[in-house]
Amino acid sequence: MLNTDISELDLSGISFFEPFSMVSLLLLGRNYLRDTGKRLFLVNIPLKIHQYLLRMDFEKKGIFQIEEKLPESYYLKRSAFSKSVIEITDIPNKERESVKAITNTISLFRRRANHILKYWMSGGVVDYFVTVISELCQNVFEHSLDSGYLAIQTYSFGTEHILRLVICDSGIGIRESFAQKKEVRYESHAELIEMALTTNLSSKREFGYGLSQVNMIMEKLKGSIYIRSEDASVSVVYKGKHGSSRFFLKNNLIPFRGTQISISLSG
Amino acid sequence: MIIEVKKIAKEQKIKIPDLITRPVGRALYERVRSNLQFLTDGEVVLLDFEGIMVMDTSFIDEFLVKIILDSRKESPDFFVKAINLSEISIMNIESVFNSYYQNNNDVMAVITDRLVNKSYYVGYLGDEDRDVINYMNINKIVRPEDIASFLDLEMGETVGILDRLYKKRLIRKMQESSGVSYQFL
């Protein structure tokens, strides 16, 4: 949790941002704004980071106070060549608005899928991702009791191409959403997250599909999943011909409100 | 009755090609249900998903599962066949039906027009049930003695399998003067 005595964040030491860090920073700022009624200042933003944040509509969210303004000539172009992203998108916590937001996001994703998925284009991969986006976004409005954000980007790191889809909220978190389900037993918070990912547990209904369906699809696509909720996280990496998997569970992390999910493909 | 899902989705101002979320599933189910009241007993409802790329699990739970459960009610007594399903929709349907089975101990399946896991249905049926579906896909109308001979089973056991598939609305049952026969959808 951020110390509320802090009033600014100095980004001068940052040389690279990827979507998960960016959306997590946005949530951190939003939590601060909700707790204090004040917007945090972002200062000493390196040019490339500032350009990236503008390109991803980070500033448009109005969460942070950014006094250094970039001249428009420095803005990254929004041409067909830079359509390997879905800019930060709000996922509202009301059903009707949320359905509209999810539908629009998926529609935009389909239009940009050739760019976003160009290194992974094979039969059905776009449809698989449509399912993943839909399932994860619905979890935000159905289970977190909060609104959230989505962002997608394909980028290169060295010789590796990485696709990252992030969906994050600062709601009640996975453990709290299961608080009424006394029959669900688990040893640790991370174990509960793993159960939600690998079985058809639901916090709201008799049974559910969302996370387990996402897990099944990522196993098929040999991707990876990272879920952090409050003070625990689970990472799962699928690779190899037969989709052999490795789960990494962590407990007692520094608490961070809500649930943050990152889905990745690399190649 | 043929229900072109794409057409009714457009009527409901639902963006296609993807059918996602519970509210969309509920809206489309209510729209289809208003048509189902005009069915006659024994009719086959052909749900045509042509032009639909993705149905997510929430939509399936609110739409397809409810229609299948309605088909099992006594009146009107109807059958559901889902055609032109995409690969991802089949995968999502399988997950929903699997969860339904695990939680309700009730097998759910739907007949389809394409080969899925070596048969013509989506869902989880036993080996003998699958063999009967495959046999009936070729022979269309069968008598219990045909199946008993094909599977090398006792008549009582064969009738049990056929009645089970009928109760799941996966095959039709016809009472004729010469006896009972079963028809593929």
Interface residues (C-beta under 8 A of the other chain):
Chain A: E95 R96 V99 I102 T103 I106 S107 R110 G123 G124 D127 Y128 V130 T131 S134 E135 Q138 N200 E206 F207 G208 Y209 G210 S212 Q213 M216 I217
Chain B: K15 D18 I20 T21 R22 P23 V24 M53 V54 D56 T57 S58 D61 S86 E87 I88 M91 N92 S95 V96 N98 S99 Y100 Q102 N103
